[in-house]
Amino acid sequence: MSFTATIRSRLFWIRTHYFTPKNFIILMAILVGIFAGVAAIILKSLVHTVESLLPDQAPAWVYAFLPLIGILITVFLSKNVFKEPVGHGVSSVLYSIAQKGGILSRVKMYSRLITAAITVGFGGSTGLEAPIVVTGSAIGSNLTRWFRMDEKKRILFIGCGTAAGIAAVFDSPVAGVLFALEVILPEFTLTSFIPVLISGVTASFLSKGISGDIGVFSYPYTEEYHLKDVPLFIVLGLLLGLISVYFTRTTRLIENNLKKLPSIYFRATLGGIILGALLFLFPPLLGEGYIGIRKILEGNAQALTDKSFLSTLPGLSSWLWLYLLALALIKVVTMSLTIGAGGAGGTFAPSMIVGGLTGSAFARLLNQSGWVGIISETNFTLIGMAGVLSGVMHAPLTGMFLIAEITDGYSLILPLMLVCVTAYICKTYFEPYSLHTRDLILKGEFIRGNKDKEILSHLQLDTILETDLPPVPANATLRDLIKIISQSKRNIFPVINSNHNLLGVIILNDIRQIMFSPEVYDTTLVEDLMQEPPILIQKGDSMEIVMKKFEDTKAWNLPVMEGDKYLGFVSKSSIFSLYRQELIQVGKDMTA
């Protein structure tokens, strides 16, 4: 036995002899929180280190080329060192939960820390939150595998790792927990809430205690809102919902077009050059973008025009609201180019930046017009950050509580609720799926909100494939068929040719009368008795598609094919039996 196997065996023995299941879950939640918190500290430190190595004072065109360099380095590392694609981190976590039982590769525990630090440190227009979600999730997944825990616990601790990562990055444990419950975990129970909360709180304390950091973004709230602003909050919520639709569709369009390019290095180069040109024209979009939002909150929005081609234009202050709105719209493009070209990052931070810029533009326009008196640009900027986050991520609770936490108070909680819910409803009216789940749902690889479909999605066709139905040669006679029937306990028989292609099926009930007519045994051919199956199931069909085929045809048995090759049959009764076993297991897990 290897040294690693010996250690694992010893740890497993300690776990089973010295800990109750509930106590061990609490211990695991603390461990996941510690490791994910440390990972968040490392990520922020790496970004600062990369930024410190770059030139402080250089011509603007130099900074325009730095993101291209960062993307090329990231693509090289992803392809040749880590040997995994980057893409959207949250989508990969959701896919692993839905299709791989929560198994995430070990390399994900550190690869996204490095690639995200390079991408963002070199000025890539994306955020650090998705990489830390992947890292924390991978830590939770691999710790449970180390301690030989089952799939349900593995998925639970993926949620713990997610909550811990978000909590440590923003110093916002409540938002971390809510993000894990709204976006990552397939179901919410009290037994899952407590470990996730423990991990989030542990990571937040650790991050603050070790680094003294208050998060990647914070702003102590000082202004009160007024009830007269409530109609404006509703209008803002609708606007943010539409911006969320634009965010989702633009991201999908740009990334899909970049994926069509034949070479990943050509994709990285082309995307990086276009990105650099946009950043040269709009410098505030360089990096995550929190610096620009902080300038707006400090009452210095004019500073966002510094070093841009607009800085010398006369009367710019009158049109500053339009410039801020343009930044919001172009931020979506620069983020999509960064990720689509091969950079590492996510949509969490960009959605907040887009929302903040939109909220600021909205308030500034109203203040300049004088239509409603003077309103707080600070309030609308902060609330805007929550609104687009809620719409893009389909996480309204995360949006409202994240802003409440990073402003050190809950004075804005009511307008946050109003705007986040309005933006979410507006977004889902036009786009029912979030950016991270749409492709997975359309492929049948991810299901949420329907317990029956969720359980069915975990069933594998291979486990219920029946191969004990004796095949009948296409050139057989009724006599040959009678002999096959006499040696079988089945009542359905596939008819195949020499190439193993399915030609039809014979149902025992359909030939019962002719079976007792020996005079036609040698003159009746099987091909005269067979019938075409009502529909074929392909090996790659999801269980949801399989059940729809059963429902449409009203059949109880259907043949399974791989291309044009016959593999076997699947019966509705076998699916129901396996479904019932899964349902019983879910009930046991929920009451454990």
HELIX and SHEET records of a PDB file:
HELIX    1   1 PHE A    3  TYR A   18  1                                  16    
HELIX    2   2 PRO A   21  LEU A   53  1                                  33    
HELIX    3   3 ALA A   60  PHE A   76  1                                  17    
HELIX    4   4 LEU A   77  VAL A   81  3                                   5    
HELIX    5   5 GLY A   89  GLN A   99  1                                  11    
HELIX    6   6 ARG A  106  MET A  109  5                                   4    
HELIX    7   7 SER A  111  GLY A  121  1                                  11    
HELIX    8   8 GLU A  129  TRP A  146  1                                  18    
HELIX    9   9 GLU A  151  PHE A  170  1                                  20    
HELIX   10  10 PRO A  173  PHE A  179  1                                   7    
HELIX   11  11 ALA A  180  ILE A  184  3                                   5    
HELIX   12  12 LEU A  190  SER A  211  1                                  22    
HELIX   13  13 LEU A  227  ASP A  229  5                                   3    
HELIX   14  14 VAL A  230  LYS A  259  1                                  30    
HELIX   15  15 ILE A  264  LEU A  281  1                                  18    
HELIX   16  16 PRO A  283  LEU A  285  5                                   3    
HELIX   17  17 TYR A  290  LEU A  297  1                                   8    
HELIX   18  18 ALA A  301  THR A  305  5                                   5    
HELIX   19  19 LEU A  316  TRP A  319  5                                   4    
HELIX   20  20 LEU A  320  GLY A  340  1                                  21    
HELIX   21  21 PHE A  348  SER A  369  1                                  22    
HELIX   22  22 GLU A  377  MET A  393  1                                  17    
HELIX   23  23 PRO A  396  ILE A  406  1                                  11    
HELIX   24  24 ILE A  413  PHE A  430  1                                  18    
HELIX   25  25 ARG A  438  LEU A  442  1                                   5    
HELIX   26  26 LYS A  451  HIS A  458  1                                   8    
HELIX   27  27 LEU A  461  ILE A  464  5                                   4    
HELIX   28  28 LEU A  478  SER A  486  1                                   9    
HELIX   29  29 LEU A  508  ILE A  511  5                                   4    
HELIX   30  30 ILE A  514  PHE A  516  5                                   3    
HELIX   31  31 PRO A  518  VAL A  520  5                                   3    
HELIX   32  32 VAL A  526  LEU A  529  1                                   4    
HELIX   33  33 MET A  543  THR A  553  1                                  11    
HELIX   34  34 LYS A  572  THR A  591  1                                  20    
SHEET    1   A 3 VAL A 472  PRO A 473  0                                        
SHEET    2   A 3 ILE A 492  ILE A 496  1                                        
SHEET    3   A 3 LEU A 502  ILE A 507 -1                                        
SHEET    1   B 3 ILE A 537  GLN A 538  0                                        
SHEET    2   B 3 ASN A 557  GLU A 562  1                                        
SHEET    3   B 3 LYS A 565  SER A 571 -1                                        
END                                                                             
